[in-house]
Amino acid sequence: MVFYCDTSALIKRYSIETGSRWLTNLCDPRNGNTIFTAIISKVEAAAALASKRRQKSISAKIYQQALADLSHDFAHEYTLVPVDMSLIEAAVRLTTRQKLRGYDAVQLATAQTIQSSLMVAQLPPLTFLSADTDLLMAAISEGLLTDNPNLYP
């Protein structure tokens, strides 16, 4: 299967929270799933981990391991989508139709671009994964299949 993970979904792989086990299993390479994400997700995830560290909700050791795991997975496990001007323009157009924050618009535009390529190749659709309810609603409104890791405790 093909999935697109925004940062709110991906972070669950690096920080124990609701949906972590489900997402970790889904991302396990042995399951044969393809996991797409925008390259910007790496910095968003790193920032989220740093915030957890500053708030002392994770230890320094767990933080360092999570960063190492994040770097490994971005280098070896995810299919990364670069953010270029055409993607930015698509994200800007999304903001005229949907109530979205900036990076959320980029995440959704990235997933739509992948979805379009899958359709042209007559491949099954992707599933957009996010723990952000507003972003999921926008994705549904834009015609994407969605799932929320928070539904899998």
VORO-709190 format. One record per residue (C-alpha): x, y, z. Coordinates in steps of 0.1 Angstrom, whole numbers, plus 5000, padded with zeros to 4 digits. Each point is the difference from the previous one (the first is absolute). Layout:
N
XYZ/...
END
This chain:
153
500050005000/501050364995/499850265028/500850365004/501050115035/499950365012/502250095029/497249955026/499849644990/503849944995/500950145034/498149705016/502849784988/502650195020/498050095031/497749775020/496550134998/496549884988/500449834966/503849935003/499849634999/497650004970/502150254981/503349825008/498549674987/498650174968/503550154993/501949675007/501749924967/499249635004/496350104994/500850124965/498250335002/501350314982/500250305023/500150344983/500750335018/501250354991/503650075007/498950285023/498549745023/503549935013/500550355014/496450015014/500649665018/503450115013/498450325013/497249815017/502549775017/502150305011/496850155015/499349685019/503650015013/499750365011/496849925018/501849715016/497349754988/502949794985/503549945014/503250114983/500849644992/496649934984/500250334981/503449914985/498849664991/496950144984/502150244979/502249724989/497049784991/498550304981/503150054980/500349634992/496449974989/500250314978/503149864983/498849654996/496349945005/497950284987/499450114965/500750375002/498450274979/501950324995/498250335004/500350214969/498350314987/497249814982/499249825033/500050335019/497650154974/497749695004/500150065038/499150374995/497049894979/498949765027/500050295025/497350174979/497749695004/500949865034/500850145034/503649895003/503250115017/503050054977/501849685004/496849805001/499150144966/503449894987/499549655015/496549974984/501350134966/502849755001/497649715006/497750134972/503050004976/500949645009/496349904997/499850154965/503149814989/498549675014/496850074981/501850064967/501949675005/496649835008/501349905035/498049975032/499550335019/502150115029/498650045035/500850345016/501049965037/499850285025/499250055036/498750354992/496249994997/499750324981/502649894975/498349664996/496750184993/501750214973/501549684985/496649844999/498550314984/502849984974/499149644992/502749805018/499649695021/501150075035/500849845033/500850135035/502649825021/498350135031/497149764993/502449715008/500950015037/
END
